[in-house]
Amino acid sequence: MSNQTTYVFLMFVADREVEVRTWFSAWTTALDRCLPGQYRLEVVDVLREPERAEDDKVFATPMLVRSRPAPPVRILGDLSRPEQVLALLGLDMPPAS
């Protein structure tokens, strides 16, 4: 059994336009460097799944929720710089090779 922590991130947005796809790509790249094999990232469109937003106490978008490990952490605002947001969560990026 692995002792490795799996991080779960939910990116709540109001649509899936080009900006969201760009954010998702940037986040995937950053998380692959920071937490290789240790994360799950999901985009939730609150217009299509309002009950998920309600369940996760999302009151505005864009919002990133780190649901695991506990306790949940919510970050509201610009998600275009994942390295800065990850630093707020105490997850530092390794130097680029």
N, C-alpha and C positions, 0 to 999 in steps of 0.2 A: 504494500500500500504506500502511496506517495504522500509525503508531507508537504508537497508543493501547494501553495495557495492559488486558487483560481479567482481572478478578478472578473467581475461582471460589470460592464458599463452599458448604460442605456442612453442613447442620444435622442432626446425628444425634440421634434421639429414640427413645424406647421405645414410642411409640404416636402416634396422630394425633388426640388429643382437642382440645377447645376451646382449651386453653392453647397448643398447638402452632400452631393456626390463627391465634391472636392474635399469637404471636411472629412467624410468617411475614409477617403483614400489617405489623407494626411494622418488621420488617427490610426489607421491600420498600420501604416509605415512606422509611426512613433511607437505604437504598442508592440510591434514585432521586435523593435530594438530594445525596448525597456522591459517587456514581460514576455519573451518568446515562449509560445506554447502555454502561457499561463493566463490567458484572458479570453473573454467573449465580449464582442461589441455588437450591439443591435441598434438599428435606427427605428424609432417609433414615430409614426405620423399621427399626431394627436387629432387631426381632422378625421382620420379613418378609424382610429382606436381611442376614442375619448375615455373609455372606461380604464384603459391602462394608465392614462395620465392621472385620472382621479385616484386610482389605486396607489400610484407612486407619489402622490401629493405634488404633482407638477402644476404650477399655477401660471407659468409663462414659458415661452420658448424663445430661442433655443436653450435647452437645459441638458446638462450631462448629469446623470445619476450614477454614482458608483454604488451599486447595490450590495456587492460583496467584495471584500470581507466587510462584515458589520463593524460599526454602524454605517448606515447609508450616508453618503455625502452628495449634496446637490450643488452644482455650479451653474449659475445662470449668466448668459451673455455670449460674448464672442468665443466661438469654438474653433476658430481658424488657426490657432497656435497651440497645438496639443502639448508641445514641450513645456510651455508655461503653465498650462492647466495641470499637467502631471506633476510639475514641481510643487504646485499648491497642495497636491495630494500627498506630497512627500515621496514621490517616485521620480528619481533622477534618471536622466538619459545617460547611457554610457557614451563615451567619446566615439565619434564616427571613426570607422577603420579605414 
